[in-house]
Amino acid sequence: MAEPILSTSGLCRSFGAMKAVDDVTLNVRRGSITGLIGPNGAGKSTFFNLLTGALKPDAGRVQLEGADITGLPPDRLFALGLGRTFQIPRPFARMSVLENVMLAPTGQIGETITGPFLSRVRMRAEEAQIRDKALEVLEFVTLGDLADHPAGQISGGQMKLLELARVLMGDPALILLDEPAAGVNPVLTETLIGKIEELNRQGTTFVIIEHDMDFVMRHCDPVIALAEGRVIFQGTSAEALANPVLLDAYLGAMEDG
């Protein structure tokens, strides 16, 4: 078994009396497409927020590539190779698709106070490199023809692809996807799945929150299930289909099909 790219140990987070994430210990296998399932309120999004620095845990730790990253802010984690998309994309609507992607890299010279004044040549060279890379990424996610289009005027599925493009600007080793297929038409869903699998073949690891069980069972291995903030199952998709707890709680509709 490949060593884990990411692991958590005793991870906990409460909101008042509610334990949203309760002593979660798990490993994400390097090179996998890991599916994270569970009913609404199971703690999946809170777990993602703990992994990506949007929230700090009450207890426990997170390790990426063997290094403790617990509580590091999202920009630091992005620089370390951990990217994340959101269930509801929120691009800068009035900016172009290309401009949205070009904003993704952190630490740009033009973002500093003195950069535009003292490093104009370097800033322009860096901007040109970022633009070239952004155009390549947009071609990869099939949005090249929309590069100059306002981001607020593309479809919901195209916004999911734009989210992926922004993440890819950081050359991540691990990408967390929050319901990538939700609200996306079947054609764009297949495009998105194809890009995920192509990136995975190139070595990128994925963890995917998804309520579409057909998506999970066809594309994810292993599968991890959360309920009431705790891990109740870890195993292959075939084992998930044979697990009575999961069949009763989440997969009953598939059993009838």
Order of alpha helices (4+ residues) and beta strands (2+ residues): beta-beta-beta-alpha-beta-beta-alpha-beta-alpha-alpha-alpha-alpha-beta-alpha-beta-alpha-beta-beta-alpha-alpha-alpha
